[in-house]
């Protein structure tokens, strides 16, 4: 059974930092791409960042220069380092992977940035 477990969310003041973690379990092979999405109240879920199995990364324009995605491939764990946080970053952050045409999502972790 594939599971994604996130941690690291919380409340932080604008300009502060948080680090999110997500570990995928129940997977026999190395996960190729791991991604982060977020969903703010009343808005659609949006993609934030992804990292491939060899470390190549992509990020949404809204977080470039502030967020960094990394991974520990041996542990199938992905991290999202969030710096210079803004109130508009407030959202539930979700970890996502896709294996054999099946989507898997974590339970989400709340990030709240106060102004």
N, C-alpha and C positions, 0 to 999 in steps of 0.2 A: 504494500500500500504506500503510495507516494504521499509524502507530507512535506509541507513547507512551514517552517516555524520562524517567525520574525521576532526581533526584540530591539530595544534601544530607543523607542519613542519617548516623548515626554513634553514638558512645558519648558520653553526657553524664551528669553527676551530677544527682541530684534537685534541682529548682529552677532548672536551667539552661535554655537555649534552643537550638533548632535551626530552620533554615528549609529546607523542602523545595521543590523545583521540579519541574515536569513540563511538557514541551513536546510538543505533538501535531504530527506531520508527516504529509504525504501527504493533507492535507485541503484541498479547493479552497475551501470556504466557512468562514466563521467558525463555530466550534463554539458551540452554544447554551449548554450547561451543562457544566461540568467539575467533577468531584468527587474527593474523597479517601475511601478506605476503609482499614481496617487489620485485620490478623489477628494475634492473639497466639497463642502456642503452645497447642495443644489447644482453641482456641476458634474459633467461626465468624467469618467475615469480617463486619465491621460498618462501617456508614457513619459518616463523621466530619464532613464538611462539603461544601457545594456552592456554586458561584457561577454565576449566570446571565450571559447575554451583556451585560446592562446593569448588571451589578455587584451585583445583589441576592444576598444570602448567607443561608445557613442552616447551623446547626451542631448537632451532637449535644449534649444537655444535659451530657454528661460532659466536654466540652471548652470550653463557653461560658465566656467571661471569661479563657481562657488561650490558645486558638488563634484565629488570624485567617486567613481565606482571601481571596486577592486574585488578580487576573489582569492580564496584558498581552494584551489582545484582539488587537492587531495581530500578535502572535507566537504566538497560541494557546498561551500559557503560563500555567499556574496555579501559585500559591505557597501554601504552608501555613507560616505563622509559628507556631511552638510555643513558648510561654513557660511558666514555672513547671511544668516537666515533672515527672511523677511516675513511680515505678517501674511503675505499672499502665498507663502509656502505651507500654511496651515492646511492639513489634509490628513486623511488616513492613507498610509503608505503600504503598498502591497508588493510582495515578491511574486514573480511569475516565471514559469518555465513551460516549455512545450516539448512533449515526448511522444513520438509516433502519432502525430495528429491529435493529441489530447492536451488540453490546457489544464495547468495546475496553478492554483492561487493560494497564497498564504492567507491567514486570518486577518491580517492587517494590523498595523500599529499606528496609534494616533500621534501626530506631531502638531503641537500648537505653539505658534510664535506670537508673543504679545508685543504690542507696540509701545 
